[in-house]
Amino acid sequence: MAITGYRKLAVAATLTIATSSQGLLTTASKSDGVYKYNFATVPLLAELIKLITSALLLSRQMTADPKGTIITKDWRNTMLYPIPSLIYLVHNNVQFMTLKYVDPATYQILGNLKIVTTGILFRVMLKRHLNKLQWIALALLMVGATTSQIGCSGSGLSAPMQGYMLGVLSACLSALAGVYTEKLMKMNDDNLYWQNLQLYSFGVVFNAARLLIDDINVGFVHGFTLFPSTMLRGYDAVTWMVVCNLAFTGLLVSWIMKFADTIVKVYSTSMAMMVTMVLSVFLFDIAINLQLVLGIITASMSLQLYYINPLDLIPSANRHDGLSQASR
C-alpha cells in the first residue's frame, strides 16, 4: 500500500517538523552551553522506546487481525536487518574521521551530496525510474540546501583533500543506509511493526555495544553506562523530549520507507534543515541573509518540480492534439 497526494504531504510535513524540532530541542537541552548528560545514551534510549512501541503495536495488530498480520519467521530474512545498523555504525566512524579534517559547517555542506547519491542508489538498487525533471529537482534541492548553509555558516570550504573524500564517503553511506532500509521494508508484505521489531532490536544491541566499548576505552571512570542510574545521570524534562522526539522521528521514517519512499525522507530532512535555520533567526537572534532566502526559494521550487506531472507542462491544446494523433 503506497501513500499518495495529501497523505504523503501530511506525513512529509510531520517528519519535517519533528526533524527540525530535534536540533532545537538538542540545543535547549544544554545547560550553560554544555550537555550535563551523556549524549551517547540518547540513541540507545530512543531505540528502546521504538522497540517497545513496535512490540505493543504488533501485539495489538495480532489481536485485532491475527490472520491478516503477516510475519516471516526465517533466520535468513532476519539476518538482513542488522545491515542498516552496521552501515550507520561505519557512517558514524567516517563522520568522526571527516570532522578531523573539516569544520562542522563544511561537513554539513558536503553532506548535501547525499541528496543526489540517494537518487542514484534509488535508481540502481530499487530500479525506480526518475525522469529528467526529477533529476533536475534533486540537483536544485542540493544547490538550495548548500546555498542556505553557506550563507548561515560563512564557510569557505577550505579543507585538505582527505576531508573532501571522507565527506563524499559519508554522504554515500548515509544515502546507502536510507535506500537499503527502503528495499528491506518493501521486499515482502510483512507487517511494519514486525519489521520494526527486528530492525530496532539490532539497533539496541549495537548502541549498547558502543556504550560498553566507550566505557572500556576510558576504564569505566564514569561508571557502567548501561546501569540506569549512570545512564540517566543529568537527564531532565527537555532531555527526555529529545529522546522521545528522536524515537518518534525514527518510527515515522520507517513508516515512510514502507509506504512512501526515500525521496520523501530526503525532501523532509532537507526542508527541516532550512526550517531550523529560519527558527534560529528568531530564537537565537541570528541575522537573516540573502543566501538563506535564495536557498529556501530554490528548495521550494525543487519540491514543486519533483512532484509535478510532466503532462501539466504541455499546453492543453497540444496535449489534446497529441492524444488524438495517438488514437488514430
PAZAPA-4460 file (N, C-alpha, C; in steps of 0.05 Angstrom, whole numbers, plus 32768, in hexadecimal, padded with zeros to 4 digits):
% residues 328
    n_x    n_y    n_z   ca_x   ca_y   ca_z    c_x    c_y    c_z   seq   type   mol
   8011   7FE8   8000   8000   8000   8000   8012   8019   8000     1      M     A
   8011   8029   7FEB   8020   8041   7FE9   800E   8059   7FF0     2      A     A
   801A   806E   7FFB   800B   8086   8001   8010   809B   7FEB     3      I     A
   7FFC   80AA   7FE5   7FFE   80BE   7FD0   7FF0   80D7   7FD9     4      T     A
   7FF4   80EC   7FC9   7FE5   8105   7FCC   7FE8   8112   7FE7     5      G     A
   7FD1   811A   7FF3   7FD2   8129   800C   7FDC   8119   8023     6      Y     A
   7FD8   80FF   8023   7FE2   80EE   8039   8001   80EF   803A     7      R     A
   800D   80ED   8022   802A   80EE   8020   8034   8109   8029     8      K     A
   8026   811E   8021   802E   8139   8029   802C   813D   8047     9      L     A
   8017   8132   8053   8013   8134   8070   8029   8125   807F    10      A     A
   8030   810D   8076   8045   80FE   8083   8060   810C   8080    11      V     A
   8065   8116   8068   807F   8124   8063   8080   813D   8075    12      A     A
   806A   814C   8078   806A   8164   8088   806E   815D   80A6    13      A     A
   8063   8147   80AF   8067   813E   80CA   8084   8137   80CF    14      T     A
   8090   8129   80BC   80AC   8122   80BF   80BE   813B   80BF    15      L     A
   80B7   814E   80AE   80C6   8168   80AD   80C5   8176   80C8    16      T     A
   80AD   8177   80D4   80AA   8184   80EE   80BA   8175   8104    17      I     A
   80B8   815A   8104   80C6   814A   8118   80E4   814D   8115    18      A     A
   80EE   814C   80FC   810A   814E   80F8   8115   8169   80FF    19      T     A
   8107   817E   80F8   8110   8199   80FF   810F   819E   811D    20      S     A
   80FC   8191   812A   80FA   8194   8147   8111   8187   8155    21      S     A
   811D   8172   8149   8132   8163   8156   814A   8175   815C    22      Q     A
   8152   8184   8147   8169   8196   814B   8164   81AB   8161    23      G     A
   814C   81B6   8160   8145   81CB   8174   8143   81C0   8190    24      L     A
   8137   81A8   8193   8135   819C   81AD   8151   8194   81B8    25      L     A
   8162   818A   81A5   817D   8182   81AE   818C   819B   81B8    26      T     A
   8189   81B2   81AA   8196   81CA   81B3   818B   81D3   81CE    27      T     A
   8171   81D1   81D1   8163   81D9   81EA   816B   81C7   8201    28      A     A
   8174   81AE   81FC   817B   819B   8211   8196   81A1   821E    29      S     A
   81A5   81B4   8212   81BF   81BC   821D   81BA   81CE   8236    30      K     A
   81CC   81CB   8249   81CC   81DC   8260   81E7   81EB   8262    31      S     A
   81E5   8205   8261   81FE   8216   8260   8210   820F   8249    32      D     A
   8203   8207   8232   8212   8202   821A   821D   81E6   8217    33      G     A
   8218   81D4   822B   8223   81B9   822A   820C   81A5   8231    34      V     A
   8211   818C   8228   81FE   8177   822F   8204   816C   824B    35      Y     A
   81F1   816D   825D   81F5   8162   8278   81F0   8144   8278    36      K     A
   81E8   8139   8262   81E2   811C   8260   81F5   8110   824B    37      Y     A
   81F6   80F6   824A   8206   80E8   8236   81F6   80E6   821C    38      N     A
   81FE   80F7   8208   81EE   80F9   81F0   81ED   80DE   81E1    39      F     A
   8201   80CD   81E5   8201   80B3   81D7   81EB   80A0   81E0    40      A     A
   81DF   80A6   81F8   81C9   8095   8201   81AF   809A   81F4    41      T     A
   81AC   80B2   81E7   8193   80BA   81DA   818B   80A6   81C4    42      V     A
   819D   809E   81B1   8194   808B   819D   818B   8070   81A8    43      P     A
   8199   8067   81BD   8191   804D   81C9   8175   804F   81D5    44      L     A
   816F   8064   81E4   8155   8066   81F0   813F   806A   81DA    45      L     A
   8146   8078   81C5   8133   807C   81AF   812D   8061   81A2    46      A     A
   8142   8051   819E   813E   8036   8192   812D   8025   81A4    47      E     A
   8131   8027   81BE   8121   8017   81D1   8103   801F   81D0    48      L     A
   80FE   8039   81CE   80E3   8043   81CC   80D6   8039   81B2    49      I     A
   80E5   803A   819C   80DA   8031   8182   80D5   8013   8183    50      K     A
   80E7   8004   8190   80E3   7FE7   8193   80CA   7FE0   81A3    51      L     A
   80C7   7FED   81BA   80B0   7FE8   81CB   8096   7FF0   81BD    52      I     A
   8096   8007   81B0   807E   8011   81A2   8077   7FFE   818B    53      T     A
   808B   7FF4   817C   8085   7FE1   8166   807A   7FC7   8171    54      S     A
   8085   7FBE   8187   807B   7FA5   8193   805E   7FA8   819C    55      A     A
   8057   7FBE   81A8   803C   7FC3   81B1   8028   7FC5   8199    56      L     A
   8031   7FD3   8185   8020   7FD6   816D   801C   7FBC   815E    57      L     A
   8032   7FAC   815D   8030   7F91   8151   801D   7F7F   8160    58      L     A
   801F   7F80   817B   800D   7F70   818B   7FF0   7F77   8187    59      S     A
   7FEA   7F91   8185   7FCF   7F9A   8180   7FC5   7F92   8165    60      R     A
   7FD7   7F94   8151   7FD0   7F8C   8136   7FCA   7F6E   8134    61      Q     A
   7FDA   7F5E   8141   7FD6   7F41   8141   7FBC   7F39   814F    62      M     A
   7FB5   7F48   8164   7F9C   7F43   8172   7F84   7F4B   8161    63      T     A
   7F86   7F61   8153   7F70   7F6B   8143   7F6C   7F5C   8129    64      A     A
   7F83   7F54   811D   7F81   7F46   8103   7F98   7F31   8100    65      D     A
   7F95   7F1B   810E   7FAB   7F07   810F   7FB1   7EFB   80F3    66      P     A
   7F9C   7EF7   80E3   7FA1   7EEB   80C8   7FAD   7EFF   80B5    67      K     A
   7FA6   7F19   80B8   7FAF   7F2D   80A5   7FCB   7F39   80AD    68      G     A
   7FD5   7F31   80C4   7FEF   7F3B   80CD   8005   7F28   80C3    69      T     A
   8013   7F30   80AE   8027   7F1E   80A1   8041   7F21   80AF    70      I     A
   804C   7F0A   80B7   8066   7F09   80C5   8077   7EF3   80B8    71      I     A
   808F   7EFA   80AF   80A1   7EE7   80A4   80B6   7EDF   80B9    72      T     A
   80B5   7EC6   80C1   80C8   7EBC   80D6   80DD   7EAB   80C8    73      K     A
   80F0   7EB8   80BD   8106   7EAA   80AE   8120   7EB8   80B6    74      D     A
   8133   7EA9   80C0   814C   7EB5   80C9   815B   7EC3   80B3    75      W     A
   8158   7EB9   809A   8166   7EC6   8084   815A   7EE2   807F    76      R     A
   8140   7EE4   8083   8133   7EFE   8080   813B   7F11   8097    77      N     A
   813C   7F06   80AF   8143   7F16   80C7   815F   7F21   80C5    78      T     A
   8172   7F11   80BA   818E   7F1A   80B9   8192   7F31   80A5    79      M     A
   817E   7F39   8097   8180   7F51   8086   817D   7F6B   8096    80      L     A
   8171   7F68   80AE   816A   7F80   80BE   8181   7F8D   80CD    81      Y     A
   8197   7F7F   80D3   81AD   7F8D   80E0   81BC   7F9F   80CC    82      P     A
   81B8   7F9B   80B2   81C9   7FAA   809E   81C5   7FC8   80A1    83      I     A
   81AC   7FD3   80A3   81AA   7FF0   80A6   81BA   7FFB   80BE    84      P     A
   81B8   7FEC   80D5   81C7   7FF4   80ED   81E5   7FF4   80E8    85      S     A
   81EE   7FDF   80D9   820B   7FDE   80D3   8214   7FF5   80C1    86      L     A
   8203   7FFB   80AD   8209   8012   809B   820B   802C   80AB    87      I     A
   81F7   8030   80BD   81F8   8048   80CE   8210   8049   80E1    88      Y     A
   8218   8031   80EA   822F   802F   80FB   8248   8038   80EC    89      L     A
   824C   802E   80D4   8262   8036   80C3   8260   8054   80BD    90      V     A
   8248   805D   80B7   8243   8079   80B0   824B   808B   80C7    91      H     A
   8244   8084   80E0   824B   8094   80F7   8269   8096   80FB    92      N     A
   8277   8080   80F5   8294   8081   80F8   82A1   8092   80E2    93      N     A
   8296   8090   80C9   82A0   80A1   80B3   829A   80BE   80B9    94      V     A
   8283   80C3   80C5   827B   80DE   80CD   828F   80EA   80E0    95      Q     A
   8297   80DA   80F4   82AB   80E3   8108   82C5   80E8   80FB    96      F     A
   82CE   80D7   80E8   82E7   80DB   80DA   82E6   80F4   80C8    97      M     A
   82CF   80F8   80BB   82CC   8110   80AA   82CF   812A   80BA    98      T     A
   82C3   812B   80D2   82C4   8143   80E2   82E0   8149   80ED    99      L     A
   82F3   8136   80E9   830F   813B   80F0   831C   814E   80DB   100      K     A
   8311   814D   80C3   831D   815C   80AD   830C   8175   80A5   101      Y     A
   82F3   8175   80AA   82E2   818B   80A2   82D2   8196   80BA   102      V     A
   82C9   81AF   80B8   82B9   81BA   80CD   829C   81B0   80C9   103      D     A
   828B   81B2   80DF   8270   81A8   80DD   825F   81B4   80C6   104      P     A
   8263   81CE   80C1   8254   81DA   80AB   825B   81CE   8090   105      A     A
   8275   81CA   808B   827D   81BE   8072   8273   81A1   8070   106      T     A
   8273   8193   8087   8269   8178   8087   824B   8177   807F   107      Y     A
   823C   818A   808A   821F   818B   8083   821B   8190   8065   108      Q     A
   822B   81A2   805B   8229   81A9   803E   8230   8191   802D   109      I     A
   8246   8183   8034   824D   816A   8025   8237   8155   8028   110      L     A
   8229   8155   803F   8214   8141   8043   81FD   8144   8030   111      G     A
   81FA   815C   8023   81E5   8160   8010   81E8   814E   7FF7   112      N     A
   8200   8143   7FF4   8204   8131   7FDD   81F2   8118   7FE0   113      L     A
   81E9   8112   7FF8   81D8   80FB   7FFC   81BD   80FE   7FED   114      K     A
   81B6   8117   7FE7   819D   811B   7FD8   819E   810E   7FBD   115      I     A
   81B4   8114   7FAE   81B7   8108   7F93   81BF   80EB   7F95   116      V     A
   81D0   80E3   7FA8   81D8   80C7   7FAA   81C0   80B6   7FB1   117      T     A
   81AD   80C1   7FC0   8194   80B2   7FC6   8185   80AD   7FAC   118      T     A
   8183   80C1   7F9B   8176   80BE   7F81   8183   80A8   7F71   119      G     A
   819E   80A8   7F71   81AD   8094   7F61   81A7   8078   7F6C   120      I     A
   81AA   8074   7F86   81A5   805A   7F92   8187   8052   7F90   121      L     A
   8176   8066   7F91   8159   8061   7F8D   8154   8054   7F72   122      F     A
   8163   805D   7F5E   8161   8052   7F43   816E   8037   7F40   123      R     A
   8186   8034   7F4C   8196   801C   7F49   818B   8005   7F5A   124      V     A
   8186   800A   7F74   817E   7FF5   7F86   8161   7FEE   7F85   125      M     A
   8150   8002   7F81   8133   7FFE   7F82   8127   7FFD   7F66   126      L     A
   8138   8002   7F51   812E   8002   7F35   8117   8015   7F31   127      K     A
   8118   802B   7F3F   8103   8040   7F3D   810C   8055   7F29   128      R     A
   80FA   805A   7F15   8101   806D   7F00   80FC   808A   7F0A   129      H     A
   810F   809B   7F05   810C   80B8   7F0A   810D   80C6   7EEF   130      L     A
   80FA   80D7   7EE9   80FB   80E5   7ED0   810E   80FD   7ED2   131      N     A
   8113   810B   7EBB   8126   8121   7EBB   811F   8137   7ECE   132      K     A
   8105   813D   7ED0   80FC   8152   7EE2   8103   814B   7EFF   133      L     A
   8100   8131   7F06   8106   8129   7F22   8124   812A   7F28   134      Q     A
   8135   8124   7F14   8152   8126   7F18   8159   8143   7F1C   135      W     A
   814D   8155   7F0C   8153   8171   7F0E   8149   817B   7F29   136      I     A
   8132   8171   7F32   8128   8179   7F4C   813A   8172   7F63   137      A     A
   8145   8159   7F62   8158   8151   7F77   8171   8162   7F77   138      L     A
   817B   8168   7F5F   8192   817A   7F5D   818C   8195   7F69   139      A     A
   8174   81A0   7F63   816C   81BA   7F6E   816A   81B9   7F8C   140      L     A
   8160   81A2   7F97   815E   81A0   7FB4   817A   81A0   7FC1   141      L     A
   818D   8193   7FB4   81A8   8193   7FBE   81B4   81AF   7FBE   142      M     A
   81AF   81BD   7FA8   81B9   81D8   7FA5   81AC   81EB   7FBA   143      V     A
   8191   81E8   7FBD   8183   81F9   7FD0   818C   81F4   7FED   144      G     A
   8190   81DA   7FF4   8199   81D4   8010   81B5   81DF   8014   145      A     A
   81C6   81DB   8000   81E2   81E5   8003   81E3   8203   8004   146      T     A
   81D3   8211   7FF4   81D3   822E   7FF4   81CB   8239   800F   147      T     A
   81B6   822D   801B   81AD   8237   8035   81C1   8232   804A   148      S     A
   81CF   821B   8049   81E3   8215   805D   81FC   8227   805B   149      Q     A
   8205   822C   8042   821B   823E   803F   8215   8259   8049   150      I     A
   81FC   8262   8045   81F4   827C   804E   81F4   827E   806C   151      G     A
   81EC   8268   807A   81EA   8269   8097   8204   8264   80A5   152      C     A
   8215   8254   8097   822E   824B   80A4   8246   825D   809D   153      S     A
   8244   8269   8085   825B   8279   807C   8273   8268   8075   154      G     A
   826F   824E   8072   8285   823B   806C   8290   8240   8050   155      S     A
   82AB   823F   804E   82B8   8242   8035   82C0   8228   8028   156      G     A
   82B7   8212   8034   82BD   81F7   8029   82DB   81F3   8026   157      L     A
   82EA   81FB   803A   8307   81F8   803A   830E   81DF   804B   158      S     A
   8318   81CA   803E   831E   81B1   804D   8331   81A1   803C   159      A     A
   8341   818F   8049   8352   817D   8039   8342   8169   8029   160      P     A
   834F   815D   8015   8341   814A   8003   8335   8133   8013   161      M     A
   8343   8129   8028   8339   8113   8037   831D   8119   8043   162      Q     A
   831A   8132   804B   8300   813B   8056   82EA   8139   8041   163      G     A
   82EF   8142   8029   82DB   8141   8014   82D4   8124   800D   164      Y     A
   82E9   8113   800B   82E4   80F7   8004   82D3   80E9   8019   165      M     A
   82DA   80EE   8033   82CB   80E2   8048   82AE   80ED   8049   166      L     A
   82AB   8107   8043   8291   8113   8042   827F   8107   802D   167      G     A
   828B   8102   8016   827C   80F4   8000   8274   80D8   8008   168      V     A
   8287   80CA   8015   8281   80AE   801E   826B   80AF   8033   169      L     A
   826C   80C2   8045   8257   80C4   805A   823B   80C9   804D   170      S     A
   823A   80DA   8038   8221   80DF   802B   8217   80C6   801D   171      A     A
   8229   80B7   8011   8221   809E   8003   8217   808A   8016   172      C     A
   8224   8087   802D   821B   8074   8042   81FF   807C   804D   173      L     A
   81FB   8095   8051   81E1   809F   805A   81CB   8098   8046   174      S     A
   81D1   809D   802C   81BD   8096   8017   81B9   8078   8015   175      A     A
   81CE   8069   8018   81CC   804B   8016   81BB   8040   802D   176      L     A
   81BF   804B   8045   81AF   8041   805C   8191   8046   8057   177      A     A
   818A   805E   804D   816E   8065   8048   8162   8053   8032   178      G     A
   8170   8051   801B   8165   8041   8005   8163   8024   800C   179      V     A
   8178   8019   801A   8177   7FFD   8022   8160   7FF8   8035   180      Y     A
   815B   800A   8047   8145   8006   805A   812A   8005   804B   181      T     A
   8127   8017   8037   810E   8016   8027   810C   7FFB   8019   182      E     A
   8122   7FF2   800D   8122   7FD8   7FFF   811A   7FC1   8012   183      K     A
   8125   7FC3   802B   8120   7FAF   803F   8102   7FAF   8047   184      L     A
   80F7   7FC7   804C   80DC   7FC9   8055   80C7   7FC1   8040   185      M     A
   80CF   7FC3   8026   80BC   7FBD   8011   80C1   7FA2   8003   186      K     A
   80D4   7F92   800D   80DB   7F79   7FFF   80C5   7F64   8003   187      M     A
   80B3   7F68   8016   809D   7F55   8019   8085   7F64   8026   188      N     A
   8070   7F56   802C   8058   7F62   8037   8056   7F5F   8055   189      D     A
   806D   7F5A   8062   806D   7F58   807F   8062   7F71   808D   190      D     A
   8056   7F6C   80A4   804A   7F82   80B3   8061   7F96   80BB   191      N     A
   805B   7FB0   80B8   806E   7FC5   80BE   8079   7FC2   80DB   192      L     A
   8068   7FBD   80EE   8071   7FBC   810A   8083   7FA4   810F   193      Y     A
   807E   7F8E   8101   8090   7F77   8102   80AC   7F7E   80F7   194      W     A
   80AC   7F8C   80E0   80C5   7F94   80D4   80D4   7FA8   80E7   195      Q     A
   80C5   7FBA   80F3   80D1   7FCD   8106   80DD   7FBF   811E   196      N     A
   80CF   7FAB   8127   80D7   7F9B   813F   80F3   7F8F   8139   197      L     A
   80F7   7F84   8122   8111   7F79   811B   8126   7F8F   8117   198      Q     A
   811E   7FA4   8109   8131   7FBA   8104   813B   7FC7   811D   199      L     A
   8129   7FCD   8130   8130   7FDB   8148   813D   7FC9   815D   200      Y     A
   8138   7FAF   815B   8146   7F9C   816D   8164   7F9D   8168   201      S     A
   816C   7F9D   814F   8188   7F9F   8148   8193   7FBB   814F   202      F     A
   8182   7FCF   814B   818A   7FEB   8152   8191   7FED   8170   203      G     A
   8181   7FE0   8181   8186   7FE1   819E   81A1   7FD3   81A4   204      V     A
   81A5   7FBB   8197   81BD   7FAC   819C   81D6   7FBC   8194   205      V     A
   81D6   7FC8   817C   81ED   7FD7   8173   81F2   7FF0   8183   206      F     A
   81DD   7FFE   818B   81E1   8016   819B   81EB   800F   81B7   207      N     A
   81E1   7FF9   81C3   81EB   7FF0   81DD   8208   7FE8   81DB   208      A     A
   820F   7FDA   81C5   822B   7FD1   81C1   823D   7FE9   81BF   209      A     A
   8234   7FFE   81B2   8244   8016   81AF   824A   8023   81CA   210      R     A
   8235   8025   81DB   8239   8030   81F6   824C   8020   8206   211      L     A
   824A   8005   8204   825B   7FF3   8213   8278   7FF7   820A   212      L     A
   827D   7FF9   81F0   8298   7FFD   81E6   82A3   8017   81EF   213      I     A
   8292   802C   81EF   829B   8046   81F9   82A3   8045   8216   214      D     A
   8294   8036   8226   829B   8033   8243   82B6   8025   8246   215      D     A
   82BA   8010   8236   82D3   8000   8237   82EA   8012   8230   216      I     A
   82E7   8022   821B   82FD   8033   8211   8306   8048   8226   217      N     A
   82F3   8051   8237   82FB   8065   824B   82FE   8059   8267   218      V     A
   82FD   803E   8268   8301   8030   8281   82EB   8033   8295   219      G     A
   82D2   8037   828C   82BA   8039   829D   82BD   8050   82B2   220      F     A
   82CB   8066   82AA   82CF   807C   82BC   82B4   808A   82C3   221      V     A
   82A1   8088   82B1   8287   8094   82B7   8272   8080   82C0   222      H     A
   827B   8068   82C7   8269   8052   82CF   8261   8042   82B7   223      G     A
   824E   802F   82BC   8244   801D   82A7   822B   802B   829B   224      F     A
   822F   8035   8282   821A   8045   8276   81FF   8037   8273   225      T     A
   8200   801D   826F   81E7   800E   826A   81D6   800B   8283   226      L     A
   81E1   8011   829B   81D1   8012   82B3   81BE   802A   82B1   227      F     A
   81A5   8026   82B7   8192   803D   82B5   819A   8056   82C5   228      P     A
   81A5   8052   82DD   81AD   8069   82ED   81C3   8079   82E0   229      S     A
   81D5   806B   82D1   81EA   8079   82C3   81E0   8084   82A9   230      T     A
   81D0   8075   829B   81C6   807D   8280   81B6   8096   8282   231      M     A
   81A5   8099   8297   8192   80AF   8299   819D   80C6   82A8   232      L     A
   81B7   80C6   82AE   81C3   80DB   82BE   81C2   80F5   82AD   233      R     A
   81B7   810A   82B9   81B6   8124   82AC   819D   8128   829B   234      G     A
   818B   8114   829A   8173   8116   8289   815F   8128   8297   235      Y     A
   8151   8138   8286   813A   8148   8290   8124   8146   827C   236      D     A
   810F   8156   827F   80F7   8154   826D   80FF   815A   8250   237      A     A
   8110   816D   824B   8118   8174   8230   8128   815D   8223   238      V     A
   8139   8151   8233   8148   813A   8228   8136   8123   8220   239      T     A
   8121   811E   8230   810E   8109   8228   80FE   8111   8210   240      W     A
   80FA   812B   820C   80ED   8134   81F3   80FE   812E   81DB   241      M     A
   8119   8132   81DE   812C   812B   81C9   812A   810E   81C2   242      V     A
   812A   80FD   81D6   8128   80E0   81D2   810E   80D8   81C4   243      V     A
   80F8   80E2   81CF   80DE   80DB   81C3   80DA   80E5   81A7   244      C     A
   80E4   80FD   81A2   80E2   8108   8187   80F2   80F8   8173   245      N     A
   810A   80EF   817C   811B   80DF   816B   810E   80C4   8165   246      L     A
   8101   80B8   8179   80F3   809F   8176   80DB   80A2   8163   247      A     A
   80CC   80B8   8166   80B5   80BD   8155   80BE   80C0   8138   248      F     A
   80D4   80CF   8134   80DE   80D4   8119   80E6   80B9   810C   249      T     A
   80F3   80A8   811C   80FB   808E   8111   80E4   807D   8109   250      G     A
   80CF   807D   8119   80B7   806D   8112   80AA   8078   80F9   251      L     A
   80A9   8093   80F7   809D   80A0   80E0   80AD   8099   80C6   252      L     A
   80C7   8099   80C9   80D8   8093   80B1   80D4   8076   80A8   253      V     A
   80D1   8064   80BA   80CC   8048   80B3   80B1   8045   80A4   254      S     A
   809D   8055   80AD   8083   8055   80A0   8085   8060   8084   255      W     A
   8096   8075   8081   809A   8081   8066   80A8   806D   8054   256      I     A
   80BC   805F   805F   80CB   804B   804F   80B9   8035   8045   257      M     A
   80A5   802E   8055   8093   8017   804F   807E   8020   803B   258      K     A
   8073   8038   803F   805B   803F   802F   8060   8057   801C   259      F     A
   8077   8064   801E   807D   807A   800B   8098   8073   7FFF   260      A     A
   80AC   8084   8001   80C7   807D   7FF6   80DC   808F   8002   261      D     A
   80F5   8089   7FFC   810C   8097   8008   810D   80B4   8000   262      T     A
   8103   80BB   7FE8   8104   80D6   7FDE   80F2   80E8   7FF0   263      I     A
   80DC   80DE   7FFA   80CB   80ED   800C   80DB   80F4   8025   264      V     A
   80EA   80E1   802F   80FB   80E6   8046   8111   80FB   8040   265      K     A
   811D   80F9   8029   8132   810C   8021   8127   8129   8021   266      V     A
   810F   812C   8015   8103   8147   8014   80FC   8150   8030   267      Y     A
   80F1   813F   8040   80E8   8146   805B   8100   814F   806C   268      S     A
   8115   8140   806B   812D   8147   807B   813B   8160   8071   269      T     A
   813B   8164   8057   8148   817C   804B   8138   8194   8052   270      S     A
   811D   8192   8050   810C   81A9   8057   810D   81AF   8075   271      M     A
   8110   8199   8085   8112   819C   80A2   812B   81AD   80A9   272      A     A
   8140   81A8   809B   8159   81B7   80A0   8154   81D5   809C   273      M     A
   8146   81DC   8087   8140   81F8   8081   812C   8204   8095   274      M     A
   8119   81F4   809D   8106   81FD   80B2   8115   8203   80CB   275      V     A
   8128   81F2   80D2   8138   81F6   80EA   8148   8210   80E8   276      T     A
   8153   8216   80D0   8162   822F   80CD   8150   8247   80D0   277      M     A
   8138   8246   80C5   8125   825C   80C7   811D   8260   80E4   278      V     A
   8117   824B   80F2   8110   824D   810E   8127   8258   811F   279      L     A
   8140   8250   8118   8157   8259   8126   815A   8277   8124   280      S     A
   8152   8282   810D   8153   829F   8109   8143   82AE   811F   281      V     A
   812C   82A2   8126   811A   82AF   8139   8121   82A8   8156   282      F     A
   812A   828E   815A   812E   8284   8175   814A   828C   8180   283      L     A
   815E   828D   816E   8179   8292   8177   8185   82AC   816C   284      F     A
   8173   82BD   8162   817B   82D8   8159   8192   82D6   8144   285      D     A
   818E   82C4   8130   81A1   82C2   811A   8196   82D2   8103   286      I     A
   81A8   82E2   80F7   819F   82F4   80E1   8198   82E3   80C8   287      A     A
   8181   82E9   80BC   8179   82DC   80A4   8189   82E7   808C   288      I     A
   818F   82D7   8078   81A0   82E0   8062   8194   82D7   8048   289      N     A
   819E   82E2   8032   8194   82DD   8017   8197   82C0   800F   290      L     A
   81AD   82B3   8017   81B2   8297   8010   819D   8285   801B   291      Q     A
   8195   828A   8034   8180   8279   8041   8166   827C   8032   292      L     A
   815F   8294   802A   8146   8299   801C   8147   828B   8001   293      V     A
   815D   828E   7FF2   8160   8282   7FD8   8160   8263   7FDA   294      L     A
   816C   8259   7FEF   816C   823C   7FF3   8150   8231   7FF8   295      G     A
   8141   823F   8008   8125   8236   800D   8114   8237   7FF4   296      I     A
   8117   824D   7FE4   8108   824F   7FCB   8110   8239   7FB8   297      I     A
   812A   8233   7FB5   8133   821F   7FA3   8129   8203   7FAC   298      T     A
   812A   81FD   7FC5   8120   81E4   7FCF   8102   81E1   7FCB   299      A     A
   80F4   81F6   7FCE   80D6   81F6   7FCA   80D0   81F1   7FAD   300      S     A
   80DF   81FD   7F9B   80DC   81F8   7F7E   80E2   81DB   7F77   301      M     A
   80F7   81D1   7F85   80FF   81B5   7F80   80E8   81A2   7F88   302      S     A
   80DC   81A7   7F9F   80C6   8196   7FA8   80AF   8196   7F94   303      L     A
   80A7   81AE   7F8B   8092   81AF   7F77   8099   81A1   7F5D   304      Q     A
   80B2   81A4   7F54   80BB   8198   7F3B   80BC   817A   7F3D   305      L     A
   80C4   816F   7F54   80C7   8152   7F56   80AC   8144   7F54   306      Y     A
   8098   814F   7F60   807E   8142   7F61   806A   814B   7F4C   307      Y     A
   8073   815D   7F3B   8061   8166   7F26   805C   8150   7F11   308      I     A
   8045   814F   7F06   803F   813D   7EF0   8049   8149   7ED6   309      N     A
   805C   813B   7EC8   8067   8147   7EAF   8052   814F   7E9B   310      P     A
   803B   8142   7E9B   8025   8149   7E89   801A   8165   7E8E   311      L     A
   801D   816E   7EA8   8013   8189   7EAF   8024   819F   7EA1   312      D     A
   803B   8198   7E98   804D   81AC   7E8B   8046   81AF   7E6D   313      L     A
   8035   819D   7E63   802D   819E   7E47   8013   81AE   7E45   314      I     A
   8012   81C3   7E34   7FF8   81D1   7E31   7FE2   81BE   7E2A   315      P     A
   7FCA   81C4   7E34   7FB3   81B1   7E31   7FAC   81AC   7E14   316      S     A
   7FAF   81C0   7E03   7FA9   81BC   7DE6   7FBC   81A9   7DD9   317      A     A
   7FD6   81AC   7DDF   7FEA   8199   7DD4   7FE6   817D   7DDF   318      N     A
   7FDE   817C   7DF9   7FDA   8162   7E05   7FC3   8153   7DF8   319      R     A
   7FAD   8161   7DF2   7F96   8154   7DE5   7F9D   814C   7DC8   320      H     A
   7FAE   815C   7DBA   7FB6   8155   7DA0   7FC7   813C   7DA0   321      D     A
   7FD9   813A   7DB3   7FEA   8122   7DB5   7FDA   8109   7DBB   322      G     A
   7FC6   810B   7DCD   7FB5   80F4   7DD3   7FA4   80EC   7DBB   323      L     A
   7F9A   80FF   7DAC   7F8A   80F8   7D94   7F9A   80EB   7D7F   324      S     A
   7FB4   80F4   7D7C   7FC5   80E7   7D68   7FCD   80CB   7D71   325      Q     A
   7FD0   80C7   7D8B   7FD8   80AD   7D95   7FC1   8099   7D92   326      A     A
   7FA8   80A3   7D92   7F91   8091   7D90   7F8B   8089   7D74   327      S     A
   7F97   8096   7D60   7F91   808F   7D44   7FA1   8077   7D3C   328      R     A
***
